[in-house]
Amino acid sequence: MQYLILTITLMTATIINAQEKPTLIYIGDPMCSWCYGFGNEVESALKELGDDIQLEMVMGGLRPYNTQPMTELKDFLTDHWDDVHRASGQPFQYGILDTELIYDTEPACRAVMIARELQPNSVMHYFHKVQTAFYAENKNPLITATYADIAESLGIKRDVFIQRFESEASKELIKKDFLRASQLGVRSFPTVLLMHNGKTNVVSAGYSKADKLVTAVNKIIGK
């Protein structure tokens, strides 16, 4: 009987600790240039924070269902990409801005959502690979193969990914991410929040360096 009580007590403590672990919520969009610039910083911060926090990634939807071609946005995007490159050092290829491809960020967000479902521990890595494919390699962000290639490189079964990605159910499901971002009060990307002791704290609204992220998180959790 004493053994049973001890076992139940330990199980209860484990559940409570899991519930109390702070959750870092990263709200972004793989086709958001500042999120691309932010990639190395947030990854470094996560490594330093380690097991002190758990991660939740939410696709905010920068320009989902947009119908404008790249050429119409060229001047605007060029200025932003230049700023991001200066701040972060991340490489950009500008050739895609001379194409008539539509700047719709919904497919990229949906792809990350599928990767999150199929291989949750790799979602941040997948997110960064999608960013690199678009910004540094100018891969077409509107075709399935772009995202399936990345999924396959991370060990996700290609046919399973494609089936999920192209399903009508997934096209509806990604809207829940966009809604969650809105409900969290997020209007710009990247935004990093920390859920701790029942409260939502803003860690960063916009681009930030890793050391500042870590300092802000540790201050909130009292470390």
N, C-alpha and C positions, 0 to 999 in steps of 0.2 A: 504493500500500500504506500509506504514511504517513497519507494522508487517511482511509483506511478505519479505521486504528487510532485516529485522533483522533476520528472519528465515533462509534465504538463506546465509547470512553472517555467522551465527553460524554453519550451515551445512558445509560451505566451510572451516571454521576454524577447525572443527572436522576432516574433510578429510585430511587437511594439516598436522595436528598434528599426525594422524595415520600414514601418509606416512613418517613423520620425526622421528618417534620413532625408536631408535637404534635397530638393529636386531643382536642378538648373534647367530652365526652359529656354531653349534657343529658338527664336522665331526668325525665320529668314526665307530666302528664295534663291535657288541655285543660279538664277539669271539676274540677280541683284549684284551690281558691280562692287558695292561696298561690302556685301557678304563675302564675295570672292577675296577682296583685300583682307578681310577679317579672318580668313581661314586659318592661317598659321598662328595667329594670336589666340584664337579660341581653342585650338588644338593644344597649344603649349599650356594654356591655363588648365585645361582638363587633365593633362598629364600631371601637373603639379598638385592639383586638388585631389587626384586619385580617388580613393574609396570614400572620401568625406562626403561626396555628393553623388547623385544619380542624374542621368541626362534624359531629357525629353526634347525631341525635335519636332517643331511645328512648322509646317509650310505656310507662310503668310500670304503668298500670292501677290507678287509685285504688280504684274500686268496680266492677270489671267483673262483669257478670252479677248485680248487686244487684237485689233485688226490692222494696225499700222505696219507698213513694211519698214525694214531697217533703214532704207534710204531717207524716209521722212524724218527719222529720229537721229540721223547721222551726226549732225552738229551737236545736239543735246548730249548724246551718248559719248561722243568723242571727248567732250569737256569733262564728263564724269569719269571716264576711263583714265584720262590723263591725271586727274586728281587722285584716283585710287592708286595708280602706279607710283606716283610721287610719294604717297603716304606709306605704301606697303611694299613696294618693289615687285609686286606680282606682274608677270609678263602678259601682254595683250597683243593679239593680232587684230588689226582693224579692217581687214579685207571684207569680213562678213557684213560690214556696214554699207558696202556698196552693192549689196544684193537686194532682191525684192522679197526675201524671206520675211514672214510675219513675226513680229516680236511678241509672241504669245508665250507667257511663262507657265501656263497651266500644265503642259506635258512634262516639263522638267520637274515641277512640284509633284506631279502624279508618280513619276518614276521614283523619286526619293521615298514617297509614301509606300510604294510597292516594296522597295528594298528594305524599308523599316519593318514591314510585315514579314518578309521572308528571311531576313538576316539582321535582326535588330542590333546586334553588337557591331555591325559594320556600317551603320547608317551614316555616321559622320564621314567615314572614308568614302562612301558612295557619293555623298553630297559634294565632297571636294573634287572627286573625279568628274562629276557632271560639270562643275564649274570650269575645270581645266579644259574639258572637251569643247566647251563653248568659247571661252575667252582666249585661251592660248592656242587651241587647235582649230577653231572655227568650224566645229562639227555642226551639222544641221540639227537644230533643237526641236524640229517638228516631226522627225521620223523615229520609228520604233527602234531601228537598228542602233542608233546612237546610244540609247539607254540599255539595250539588251547586251551590246558589246561590253559595256562597263560591268553590268551585272554578272556576266559570264566570267569576266576577269577576276571577280571576287568569289567565285565558286558557287554562284547562284545558277540553278538550272535555267538555261536560256528559254526553253519552251514554256516552262512554268512562269517565268517572268513575263514573257510576251503575252501569254494567255491572260494573266492578271492585268497587265498594263493596258491592253486593248479592250478590256471588258467594259461594258456600260456601267456595271456596278462600281468599278474603280473611278470612273469619270464622275460619278455622283458622290462617292466617298471622299474624294479630295476636298469637296466643298465643306466638309466638316472641319478640316484643318483651317481653311480660310475663315470659317465662322469662329473657331476657337481663338484665332489670332485677334479677331475683332472683339470678342468677348473679354479678352485680356487687356483690351484698350490699346493694342499695338497699332500704330499708324505708319511706322517707318521701319526699315530693316537695315542692318540686323538689330534686333533687340534681345537682350538677355535678362531674364527674370529669375528670381530664386524663391521657391516656395519653401517656407520654413516656419514651423510652429503655427501653421494655419494662416500665415500671412504671405502676401505676394510682394516681393521687394524688387525694385528696379536695380539691376547690376550695371547695365549699360544700355543706353539708347543711342545706337549708332556705333561707328568704328571706335575701337579702344585697344590699347596695348594689353598684353597678357598679364603683366605685373599689376596693372590697375584692376583687372578682372579678379585676380586672385585676392588682392587686398580687400576689395569690396565684399567678396564672398566670405572671407574669413572674419571680417568685421561683423557681418550679419549673423554668422553661426557662432560667434564668440570664441573664435580660435586664436 
